[in-house]
């Protein structure tokens, strides 16, 4: 009843949503799903009423979203370069037995907080709109990087870089994906692939830029240069001109109760397939971020200080971008939840490649490993949204992705520090990389159950529908016979 009532009041709400972002939206029909909004059965007419531009200003929005993905995850993925600089800047030499463990927490907190804040960001995006949320997040990111540039010890970076900067990135990142649904529908898969490939472009280029800056101007000024990237992201957020009304505002106009249901969408957890997916992926990610943090230091220790370690991040970035474009397109031809098998294959390859890193005693072998790892990293990332659509439906996809990213924050936060702890205790990264490859293999095996679970669910629903139809026909036939008997008596 709540959803039906929501769809009955688009005229009153479109002006409210419009004012929050300073934009005029369509007030007409029941709003179409976007960013996880719920629609009633009557809402199915929305696509016929509203036609996505499939271009126009949407291409500008796509470029702005691409810059967002690049600046946020490009900086995060290049933390391996900063990790080495932090060891030199704040480390007390090899006398500190936990040096790498403590330093790795800076990058781990940063990456983890981006995902940890995702459920909260989805709520703010619904309340305030994509534009305000993205600009505010980018501003917080600027403050975090500038504050980090003035610290004189490692511990304050846990807050300024690991929490403040990361929270800003999270609030800037999620709206950049939601806004794409305002402009594209038929081309959304292609556009999403291009946007997410932005992080690959930055992952390729930022390691070289950061290495040069660290050598020329030092750590503090390098952080200030990165703050410029986030400032540009604030300007990019201004392009997020909304087109679709959001039914969440209409549900909040009468009382506060609907807002609570929007904070935590219970419906998505009723799907067994989603529950398996939401726990299987985090289980696979305990070793995912380890190479991004520790691979650069491992290369220095094995191949020397002069080794061209930046080329490895370049390899990961290039093939990750290619993988997002290729597998994103391939996923369009894989029916239903069978798309999960693409993620399974990506986890299997990533796990095996992580275990191969210590076995590479030739630099060319590491390059081959990073090429394959990047390719299937792109596969894993680009098909998350399509799988979410298949598991929970378009009405609940925003909340589904938000809570999944929140659960992913835990393994991505604790993985690199554990690897740093093992290096400090054992004197080598070999065991850390071996162990980093095990969780992806386990998580991939768990995900294999999902297609079977979903097939069984659909069979039960089909049987229930057939039984209901049969009962209705039987009831109708009894009614007709009764009416005929009544007429004969008369």
TIBAMI-313684 format. One record per residue (C-alpha): residue number from 1; residue in three letters; x, y, z. Coordinates in pm, 1 decimal. Example, Ala and Ser with C-alpha at 12.3 -4.5 7.8 and 13.67 -1.06 7.14 Angstrom:
2
1,ALA,1230.0,-450.0,780.0 .
2,SER,1367.0,-106.0,714.0 .
//
This chain:
490
1,UNK,0.0,0.0,0.0 .
2,UNK,284.3,233.0,71.4 .
3,UNK,430.1,185.9,-271.2 .
4,UNK,97.0,237.0,-445.1 .
5,UNK,38.1,556.3,-250.0 .
6,UNK,384.7,676.1,-339.9 .
7,UNK,314.7,642.8,-706.4 .
8,UNK,-7.3,835.5,-675.1 .
9,UNK,161.8,1160.3,-573.5 .
10,UNK,425.9,1240.6,-831.6 .
11,UNK,300.1,1595.8,-888.6 .
12,UNK,350.3,1711.2,-532.9 .
13,UNK,690.2,1553.7,-498.1 .
14,UNK,860.3,1638.1,-821.6 .
15,UNK,880.2,2003.1,-712.7 .
16,UNK,1029.2,1904.0,-377.2 .
17,UNK,1293.6,1685.9,-537.8 .
18,UNK,1354.5,1951.7,-793.6 .
19,UNK,1428.1,2221.0,-537.8 .
20,UNK,1684.1,2007.0,-355.7 .
21,UNK,1898.1,1990.7,-664.2 .
22,UNK,1785.5,2312.5,-821.4 .
23,UNK,1634.1,2131.8,-1114.5 .
24,UNK,1297.8,2093.2,-1289.8 .
25,UNK,1189.7,1731.7,-1316.1 .
26,UNK,900.6,1555.4,-1487.2 .
27,UNK,601.9,1545.7,-1259.5 .
28,UNK,385.6,1328.4,-1474.0 .
29,UNK,351.7,956.8,-1442.6 .
30,UNK,442.7,707.9,-1181.1 .
31,UNK,818.8,738.6,-1158.4 .
32,UNK,1039.1,482.3,-1314.7 .
33,UNK,1287.5,293.5,-1104.2 .
34,UNK,1618.7,464.1,-1067.2 .
35,UNK,1881.3,404.8,-808.8 .
36,UNK,1668.9,148.3,-627.9 .
37,UNK,1341.6,345.5,-608.9 .
38,UNK,1030.4,135.6,-569.6 .
39,UNK,747.2,145.9,-813.4 .
40,UNK,402.7,-5.0,-805.2 .
41,UNK,245.9,-209.8,-1078.2 .
42,UNK,113.2,107.4,-1233.9 .
43,UNK,470.4,234.2,-1240.7 .
44,UNK,542.0,1.0,-1532.0 .
45,UNK,394.5,265.1,-1760.1 .
46,UNK,676.6,505.4,-1669.1 .
47,UNK,920.2,394.6,-1941.4 .
48,UNK,652.8,470.3,-2201.7 .
49,UNK,597.1,817.3,-2053.8 .
50,UNK,961.2,910.6,-1997.1 .
51,UNK,1218.6,859.2,-2267.4 .
52,UNK,1581.7,862.4,-2162.0 .
53,UNK,1785.0,1104.6,-2373.5 .
54,UNK,2044.1,833.3,-2447.4 .
55,UNK,2295.1,1111.3,-2504.5 .
56,UNK,2296.3,1489.9,-2521.1 .
57,UNK,2393.7,1632.7,-2182.3 .
58,UNK,2423.1,1272.9,-2070.3 .
59,UNK,2761.7,1248.6,-2241.9 .
60,UNK,2886.9,1536.2,-2024.4 .
61,UNK,2752.2,1357.4,-1717.7 .
62,UNK,2926.4,1039.6,-1833.7 .
63,UNK,3261.9,1220.6,-1855.9 .
64,UNK,3209.2,1374.6,-1510.9 .
65,UNK,3127.2,1031.9,-1367.4 .
66,UNK,3433.2,889.9,-1539.8 .
67,UNK,3650.8,1154.6,-1371.6 .
68,UNK,3491.3,1062.3,-1038.6 .
69,UNK,3569.4,692.6,-1078.0 .
70,UNK,3920.0,774.4,-1193.8 .
71,UNK,4012.6,1019.5,-920.5 .
72,UNK,3859.2,811.3,-639.6 .
73,UNK,3982.3,463.9,-726.2 .
74,UNK,4289.8,578.2,-915.8 .
75,UNK,4422.3,734.4,-595.4 .
76,UNK,4321.7,429.2,-394.8 .
77,UNK,4480.4,180.9,-634.3 .
78,UNK,4802.7,381.9,-643.5 .
79,UNK,4839.5,362.8,-266.9 .
80,UNK,5121.5,113.0,-315.6 .
81,UNK,5337.3,405.2,-433.3 .
82,UNK,5235.7,613.5,-133.1 .
83,UNK,5288.8,313.5,95.0 .
84,UNK,5658.9,311.0,9.9 .
85,UNK,5676.8,688.7,65.6 .
86,UNK,5503.8,658.8,404.0 .
87,UNK,5752.6,394.5,515.1 .
88,UNK,6038.5,631.2,432.6 .
89,UNK,5870.2,942.0,574.3 .
90,UNK,5731.5,815.9,904.8 .
91,UNK,5900.8,480.2,958.3 .
92,UNK,6166.3,436.7,1223.3 .
93,UNK,6362.8,197.1,1008.9 .
94,UNK,6360.0,-179.0,1035.1 .
95,UNK,6374.8,-148.3,1415.8 .
96,UNK,5995.3,-119.0,1417.7 .
97,UNK,5872.3,-478.1,1394.2 .
98,UNK,5517.2,-369.6,1306.4 .
99,UNK,5607.8,-92.9,1062.9 .
100,UNK,5433.8,-235.5,754.7 .
101,UNK,5138.0,-352.4,959.4 .
102,UNK,5073.7,-2.1,1095.1 .
103,UNK,5139.6,173.2,764.5 .
104,UNK,4910.5,-58.2,566.2 .
105,UNK,4619.9,46.3,789.2 .
106,UNK,4619.9,390.8,626.8 .
107,UNK,4533.1,255.6,282.6 .
108,UNK,4312.2,-22.3,417.2 .
109,UNK,4101.6,216.1,622.0 .
110,UNK,4066.0,440.7,319.9 .
111,UNK,3948.1,167.2,84.8 .
112,UNK,3730.9,6.3,350.6 .
113,UNK,3554.8,329.0,447.0 .
114,UNK,3456.2,393.7,85.4 .
115,UNK,3251.9,74.8,91.7 .
116,UNK,3149.0,94.3,457.6 .
117,UNK,2969.7,426.7,397.9 .
118,UNK,2782.1,301.8,90.8 .
119,UNK,2452.1,214.4,266.4 .
120,UNK,2449.7,559.9,427.6 .
121,UNK,2537.2,729.5,98.9 .
122,UNK,2244.3,562.2,-76.4 .
123,UNK,2007.3,720.0,178.1 .
124,UNK,2164.0,1066.0,141.4 .
125,UNK,2145.5,1033.7,-235.9 .
126,UNK,1773.0,964.6,-214.0 .
127,UNK,1715.8,1252.9,28.9 .
128,UNK,1939.5,1525.0,-114.3 .
129,UNK,1985.2,1420.5,-475.8 .
130,UNK,2294.5,1319.8,-669.2 .
131,UNK,2430.5,1671.4,-720.2 .
132,UNK,2440.6,1789.1,-357.4 .
133,UNK,2565.0,1454.2,-227.4 .
134,UNK,2847.0,1434.4,-484.7 .
135,UNK,2963.9,1794.8,-438.8 .
136,UNK,2955.6,1766.7,-60.4 .
137,UNK,3149.6,1441.5,-71.3 .
138,UNK,3416.8,1584.6,-299.7 .
139,UNK,3453.7,1885.6,-66.9 .
140,UNK,3508.9,1654.6,229.8 .
141,UNK,3766.5,1465.0,23.0 .
142,UNK,3956.1,1788.6,-44.9 .
143,UNK,3961.4,1866.3,327.6 .
144,UNK,4087.6,1516.5,406.4 .
145,UNK,4378.3,1533.5,161.5 .
146,UNK,4478.1,1886.2,264.4 .
147,UNK,4470.3,1787.7,630.8 .
148,UNK,4681.0,1480.1,550.5 .
149,UNK,4945.1,1700.6,390.7 .
150,UNK,5009.5,1878.4,721.4 .
151,UNK,5050.5,1578.6,952.6 .
152,UNK,5391.3,1500.9,1098.9 .
153,UNK,5336.1,1141.0,1212.1 .
154,UNK,5164.4,829.0,1087.8 .
155,UNK,4878.8,804.9,1336.9 .
156,UNK,4682.9,1118.8,1231.4 .
157,UNK,4666.7,977.7,877.9 .
158,UNK,4433.2,709.0,1005.4 .
159,UNK,4175.4,985.0,1055.1 .
160,UNK,4258.1,1244.1,787.9 .
161,UNK,4329.9,1002.5,501.9 .
162,UNK,4174.4,676.9,616.3 .
163,UNK,3841.4,821.7,735.5 .
164,UNK,3780.2,1182.2,626.2 .
165,UNK,3917.8,1152.6,273.6 .
166,UNK,3761.9,808.6,225.1 .
167,UNK,3417.2,920.1,345.3 .
168,UNK,3431.3,1208.2,100.2 .
169,UNK,3521.1,967.3,-178.3 .
170,UNK,3229.3,742.8,-87.1 .
171,UNK,2976.7,1026.7,-94.4 .
172,UNK,3114.9,1145.5,-428.0 .
173,UNK,3133.5,801.0,-589.0 .
174,UNK,2789.0,645.6,-553.9 .
175,UNK,2590.1,939.0,-703.4 .
176,UNK,2816.0,921.9,-1009.7 .
177,UNK,2666.4,581.0,-1087.7 .
178,UNK,2307.3,662.8,-992.0 .
179,UNK,2290.0,972.4,-1214.5 .
180,UNK,2368.3,765.3,-1523.8 .
181,UNK,2023.2,606.4,-1499.1 .
182,UNK,1867.7,949.6,-1556.7 .
183,UNK,2017.4,976.5,-1904.2 .
184,UNK,2068.8,623.2,-2033.6 .
185,UNK,1871.3,304.4,-2047.9 .
186,UNK,1946.0,121.4,-2371.1 .
187,UNK,2311.0,225.3,-2357.4 .
188,UNK,2347.0,200.1,-1979.8 .
189,UNK,2568.0,-109.8,-1995.0 .
190,UNK,2808.3,50.1,-2239.0 .
191,UNK,2812.9,381.2,-2051.2 .
192,UNK,2867.4,204.8,-1718.1 .
193,UNK,3163.3,21.4,-1869.5 .
194,UNK,3315.3,345.2,-1996.8 .
195,UNK,3262.9,520.0,-1662.5 .
196,UNK,3414.2,241.1,-1454.1 .
197,UNK,3704.1,225.0,-1698.3 .
198,UNK,3794.2,572.5,-1573.5 .
199,UNK,3956.4,416.4,-1268.5 .
200,UNK,4169.1,204.9,-1501.4 .
201,UNK,4290.5,512.2,-1691.1 .
202,UNK,4391.1,679.6,-1365.5 .
203,UNK,4543.1,358.2,-1230.8 .
204,UNK,4766.9,354.5,-1537.6 .
205,UNK,4879.4,716.7,-1516.4 .
206,UNK,4874.0,809.7,-1146.1 .
207,UNK,5159.4,579.6,-1035.7 .
208,UNK,5399.3,759.2,-1270.8 .
209,UNK,5267.1,1102.3,-1170.5 .
210,UNK,5284.1,1023.7,-800.6 .
211,UNK,5633.8,875.3,-827.3 .
212,UNK,5756.7,1188.5,-1003.5 .
213,UNK,5586.1,1419.3,-754.1 .
214,UNK,5716.7,1227.4,-453.8 .
215,UNK,6067.3,1254.5,-588.3 .
216,UNK,6044.1,1620.9,-684.3 .
217,UNK,5827.1,1784.6,-418.1 .
218,UNK,5784.2,1525.0,-142.7 .
219,UNK,5487.9,1358.1,24.6 .
220,UNK,5313.9,1669.6,159.2 .
221,UNK,5297.0,1855.6,-170.7 .
222,UNK,5196.7,1536.6,-352.5 .
223,UNK,4890.8,1511.6,-129.4 .
224,UNK,4806.1,1872.9,-210.0 .
225,UNK,4825.8,1800.9,-581.7 .
226,UNK,4586.8,1508.3,-531.0 .
227,UNK,4352.9,1750.4,-353.5 .
228,UNK,4325.3,1936.2,-684.9 .
229,UNK,4182.3,1618.6,-839.8 .
230,UNK,3908.9,1616.9,-575.8 .
231,UNK,3840.7,1987.1,-628.6 .
232,UNK,3783.7,1918.1,-998.9 .
233,UNK,3548.5,1644.8,-884.7 .
234,UNK,3343.5,1909.8,-703.4 .
235,UNK,3303.8,2093.3,-1033.8 .
236,UNK,3214.3,1767.1,-1207.9 .
237,UNK,2932.5,1716.9,-956.4 .
238,UNK,2767.7,2034.7,-1081.9 .
239,UNK,2687.2,1853.0,-1407.7 .
240,UNK,2464.6,1598.2,-1230.3 .
241,UNK,2139.3,1746.0,-1358.2 .
242,UNK,1856.2,1513.3,-1247.8 .
243,UNK,1576.7,1419.0,-1484.4 .
244,UNK,1374.0,1152.2,-1304.7 .
245,UNK,1155.8,1219.3,-998.3 .
246,UNK,1231.3,999.5,-700.3 .
247,UNK,940.5,836.1,-520.8 .
248,UNK,1134.3,824.1,-192.8 .
249,UNK,1058.8,1194.2,-138.6 .
250,UNK,685.7,1141.5,-177.3 .
251,UNK,690.0,864.7,80.9 .
252,UNK,855.0,1100.6,328.0 .
253,UNK,611.6,1387.7,274.3 .
254,UNK,345.4,1245.8,503.3 .
255,UNK,539.9,1091.4,789.9 .
256,UNK,879.0,972.1,902.0 .
257,UNK,798.2,602.0,898.2 .
258,UNK,869.2,540.8,526.7 .
259,UNK,1213.1,693.8,570.3 .
260,UNK,1301.9,415.5,813.8 .
261,UNK,1206.8,152.9,558.3 .
262,UNK,1426.3,329.1,307.8 .
263,UNK,1725.0,317.3,542.6 .
264,UNK,1707.0,-59.9,565.7 .
265,UNK,1526.9,-242.4,287.0 .
266,UNK,1421.0,-571.6,442.1 .
267,UNK,1284.6,-703.9,114.2 .
268,UNK,1626.2,-767.6,-40.5 .
269,UNK,1721.0,-1005.7,242.0 .
270,UNK,1422.1,-1229.3,166.4 .
271,UNK,1606.9,-1352.3,-141.8 .
272,UNK,1824.7,-1652.6,-57.1 .
273,UNK,2026.8,-1594.1,-372.5 .
274,UNK,2105.9,-1238.7,-264.7 .
275,UNK,2201.3,-1351.5,86.3 .
276,UNK,2448.5,-1602.1,-57.4 .
277,UNK,2584.9,-1337.2,-293.3 .
278,UNK,2610.1,-1073.8,-19.0 .
279,UNK,2814.4,-1305.3,203.1 .
280,UNK,3005.9,-1491.8,-67.6 .
281,UNK,3162.0,-1183.2,-225.6 .
282,UNK,3297.5,-1037.3,101.5 .
283,UNK,3436.8,-1380.1,184.5 .
284,UNK,3628.1,-1370.0,-144.1 .
285,UNK,3774.8,-1023.5,-87.1 .
286,UNK,4004.0,-1073.8,211.0 .
287,UNK,4298.3,-1095.2,-24.0 .
288,UNK,4168.2,-871.3,-303.0 .
289,UNK,4334.5,-542.5,-200.9 .
290,UNK,4662.0,-699.6,-80.2 .
291,UNK,4847.6,-669.8,-415.7 .
292,UNK,4748.4,-304.0,-455.2 .
293,UNK,4910.6,-219.7,-120.0 .
294,UNK,5207.5,-455.5,-92.9 .
295,UNK,5309.2,-547.7,-446.9 .
296,UNK,5527.2,-238.9,-490.2 .
297,UNK,5726.1,-312.8,-173.0 .
298,UNK,5752.4,-681.1,-265.9 .
299,UNK,5903.0,-584.2,-602.5 .
300,UNK,6158.1,-357.9,-431.9 .
301,UNK,6263.8,-635.9,-198.2 .
302,UNK,6292.0,-899.8,-468.1 .
303,UNK,6416.0,-703.7,-770.9 .
304,UNK,6581.8,-403.7,-608.3 .
305,UNK,6506.2,-34.6,-561.0 .
306,UNK,6553.1,44.0,-929.7 .
307,UNK,6292.8,-204.7,-1051.0 .
308,UNK,6024.5,-48.3,-1270.1 .
309,UNK,5747.8,-133.0,-1024.6 .
310,UNK,5502.4,126.0,-1158.6 .
311,UNK,5461.7,-76.0,-1478.3 .
312,UNK,5283.6,-347.3,-1278.5 .
313,UNK,5005.8,-111.1,-1171.5 .
314,UNK,4992.2,5.8,-1531.0 .
315,UNK,4938.1,-352.2,-1646.7 .
316,UNK,4659.7,-401.2,-1394.5 .
317,UNK,4498.3,-73.0,-1495.3 .
318,UNK,4511.9,-137.9,-1870.6 .
319,UNK,4369.5,-488.3,-1863.8 .
320,UNK,4114.4,-394.1,-1595.3 .
321,UNK,3975.1,-129.1,-1829.3 .
322,UNK,3970.5,-374.2,-2117.7 .
323,UNK,3803.1,-635.3,-1896.8 .
324,UNK,3526.7,-396.3,-1793.9 .
325,UNK,3443.2,-314.8,-2152.9 .
326,UNK,3462.3,-674.6,-2276.7 .
327,UNK,3292.8,-860.4,-1992.3 .
328,UNK,3034.0,-586.8,-1947.6 .
329,UNK,2926.8,-651.5,-2303.8 .
330,UNK,2952.2,-1028.7,-2265.1 .
331,UNK,2725.3,-1014.3,-1958.8 .
332,UNK,2445.8,-875.7,-2177.7 .
333,UNK,2439.3,-1208.9,-2361.7 .
334,UNK,2453.1,-1432.5,-2052.5 .
335,UNK,2096.5,-1508.3,-1939.1 .
336,UNK,1969.8,-1439.2,-1588.6 .
337,UNK,2173.2,-1520.3,-1280.5 .
338,UNK,2413.9,-1727.8,-1486.0 .
339,UNK,2611.0,-1403.1,-1496.0 .
340,UNK,2735.3,-1514.8,-1153.6 .
341,UNK,2961.2,-1766.6,-1327.4 .
342,UNK,3154.5,-1474.5,-1476.7 .
343,UNK,3227.0,-1354.9,-1124.1 .
344,UNK,3317.5,-1706.5,-1019.3 .
345,UNK,3573.6,-1729.5,-1299.7 .
346,UNK,3713.8,-1388.8,-1206.8 .
347,UNK,3764.4,-1489.6,-843.4 .
348,UNK,3926.7,-1816.7,-942.8 .
349,UNK,4176.7,-1641.7,-1168.8 .
350,UNK,4248.2,-1363.4,-917.6 .
351,UNK,4308.2,-1619.7,-642.7 .
352,UNK,4547.5,-1826.5,-853.1 .
353,UNK,4733.5,-1515.6,-974.2 .
354,UNK,4781.0,-1393.8,-615.8 .
355,UNK,4942.9,-1724.9,-531.1 .
356,UNK,5163.6,-1697.0,-838.4 .
357,UNK,5321.3,-1366.1,-730.2 .
358,UNK,5578.8,-1522.4,-491.5 .
359,UNK,5667.9,-1781.2,-756.9 .
360,UNK,5769.3,-1517.5,-1011.1 .
361,UNK,6147.0,-1477.2,-991.5 .
362,UNK,6154.5,-1308.5,-1331.1 .
363,UNK,6003.6,-961.4,-1367.9 .
364,UNK,5832.0,-1062.3,-1692.3 .
365,UNK,5640.8,-1327.2,-1499.7 .
366,UNK,5501.1,-1062.3,-1267.2 .
367,UNK,5388.8,-860.5,-1567.1 .
368,UNK,5196.1,-1160.0,-1702.1 .
369,UNK,5037.3,-1218.2,-1361.0 .
370,UNK,4928.4,-854.6,-1332.3 .
371,UNK,4782.7,-855.5,-1684.7 .
372,UNK,4558.2,-1151.7,-1603.5 .
373,UNK,4470.6,-1018.1,-1259.4 .
374,UNK,4363.9,-683.8,-1403.5 .
375,UNK,4156.2,-842.7,-1679.9 .
376,UNK,3944.4,-1045.5,-1438.2 .
377,UNK,3937.0,-764.6,-1183.6 .
378,UNK,3750.5,-567.8,-1449.8 .
379,UNK,3518.3,-864.9,-1500.7 .
380,UNK,3433.1,-880.1,-1129.5 .
381,UNK,3357.8,-508.3,-1100.5 .
382,UNK,3156.6,-444.8,-1417.1 .
383,UNK,2892.9,-715.6,-1362.9 .
384,UNK,2805.3,-641.5,-1000.5 .
385,UNK,2508.8,-421.2,-1094.2 .
386,UNK,2365.4,-662.8,-1356.5 .
387,UNK,2376.3,-948.8,-1105.3 .
388,UNK,2205.4,-733.5,-842.3 .
389,UNK,1926.2,-657.2,-1092.1 .
390,UNK,1876.1,-1028.9,-1151.2 .
391,UNK,1868.8,-1121.1,-781.3 .
392,UNK,1648.0,-849.8,-627.1 .
393,UNK,1485.2,-669.7,-918.1 .
394,UNK,1515.4,-313.2,-1035.5 .
395,UNK,1307.7,-174.3,-747.0 .
396,UNK,1562.2,-275.3,-483.5 .
397,UNK,1894.3,-268.8,-666.6 .
398,UNK,2031.0,48.6,-509.1 .
399,UNK,1988.6,-79.6,-154.7 .
400,UNK,2118.2,-421.6,-258.4 .
401,UNK,2440.7,-278.7,-398.0 .
402,UNK,2476.9,-33.7,-109.1 .
403,UNK,2459.7,-301.4,159.4 .
404,UNK,2685.3,-532.4,-38.6 .
405,UNK,2952.1,-261.9,-64.3 .
406,UNK,2913.2,-197.3,307.7 .
407,UNK,2980.7,-562.5,385.0 .
408,UNK,3277.4,-560.5,149.0 .
409,UNK,3443.1,-294.2,363.3 .
410,UNK,3543.1,-540.3,636.0 .
411,UNK,3757.5,-782.1,431.2 .
412,UNK,3908.6,-504.6,221.9 .
413,UNK,4010.2,-321.3,539.3 .
414,UNK,4168.1,-606.1,734.4 .
415,UNK,4336.3,-793.2,447.4 .
416,UNK,4638.2,-566.0,379.1 .
417,UNK,4728.0,-510.5,747.1 .
418,UNK,4729.0,-887.4,800.8 .
419,UNK,4962.1,-920.9,501.3 .
420,UNK,5185.2,-647.9,646.0 .
421,UNK,5186.1,-824.7,983.5 .
422,UNK,5295.5,-1151.1,819.7 .
423,UNK,5575.2,-968.6,635.3 .
424,UNK,5698.8,-805.6,956.3 .
425,UNK,5703.2,-1138.2,1136.9 .
426,UNK,5830.7,-1369.1,860.9 .
427,UNK,6059.3,-1129.4,676.1 .
428,UNK,5900.1,-1200.3,337.0 .
429,UNK,5571.3,-1142.9,155.7 .
430,UNK,5551.1,-1496.9,16.9 .
431,UNK,5314.2,-1641.1,277.0 .
432,UNK,5098.2,-1325.8,265.1 .
433,UNK,5040.2,-1362.1,-110.6 .
434,UNK,4978.5,-1735.5,-82.3 .
435,UNK,4712.0,-1676.9,182.0 .
436,UNK,4564.0,-1384.5,-16.1 .
437,UNK,4475.8,-1627.4,-296.0 .
438,UNK,4268.4,-1861.0,-78.4 .
439,UNK,3961.2,-1641.1,-1.3 .
440,UNK,3881.0,-1574.3,-370.9 .
441,UNK,3880.0,-1948.3,-439.1 .
442,UNK,3645.7,-2014.3,-144.7 .
443,UNK,3417.3,-1723.7,-226.7 .
444,UNK,3396.9,-1827.2,-592.1 .
445,UNK,3295.8,-2179.4,-491.7 .
446,UNK,3017.0,-2040.1,-270.0 .
447,UNK,2878.2,-1826.3,-553.3 .
448,UNK,2833.4,-2134.9,-772.6 .
449,UNK,2528.0,-2225.8,-562.5 .
450,UNK,2333.0,-1914.2,-661.1 .
451,UNK,2205.3,-2023.7,-1008.1 .
452,UNK,2073.9,-2348.5,-858.6 .
453,UNK,1900.5,-2160.7,-573.8 .
454,UNK,1741.3,-1913.0,-813.0 .
455,UNK,1625.7,-2189.9,-1049.7 .
456,UNK,1456.8,-2370.4,-759.3 .
457,UNK,1290.6,-2045.8,-647.1 .
458,UNK,1151.6,-1981.3,-994.3 .
459,UNK,1015.8,-2335.6,-1014.1 .
460,UNK,834.3,-2287.6,-683.7 .
461,UNK,692.5,-1955.6,-799.7 .
462,UNK,578.2,-2110.8,-1127.4 .
463,UNK,409.6,-2398.2,-941.5 .
464,UNK,240.2,-2156.1,-702.3 .
465,UNK,117.6,-1943.8,-990.7 .
466,UNK,-17.2,-2247.5,-1174.3 .
467,UNK,-194.1,-2368.6,-860.5 .
468,UNK,-348.1,-2026.3,-801.9 .
469,UNK,-468.6,-2009.1,-1161.3 .
470,UNK,-617.1,-2356.2,-1135.0 .
471,UNK,-801.3,-2266.4,-814.0 .
472,UNK,-939.6,-1950.3,-973.1 .
473,UNK,-1064.2,-2141.2,-1276.0 .
474,UNK,-1218.7,-2407.0,-1055.2 .
475,UNK,-1388.9,-2141.8,-841.7 .
476,UNK,-1519.1,-1970.0,-1154.6 .
477,UNK,-1656.6,-2293.3,-1292.5 .
478,UNK,-1841.3,-2363.7,-964.2 .
479,UNK,-1983.9,-2012.3,-970.8 .
480,UNK,-2105.9,-2053.2,-1329.0 .
481,UNK,-2273.3,-2387.1,-1246.2 .
482,UNK,-2440.2,-2231.0,-942.5 .
483,UNK,-2571.3,-1941.8,-1149.0 .
484,UNK,-2706.5,-2180.7,-1411.3 .
485,UNK,-2887.1,-2379.8,-1141.7 .
486,UNK,-3040.2,-2062.6,-1004.2 .
487,UNK,-3165.7,-1960.9,-1348.7 .
488,UNK,-3318.1,-2303.9,-1410.9 .
489,UNK,-3507.4,-2287.3,-1081.9 .
490,UNK,-3645.0,-1945.6,-1169.0 .
//
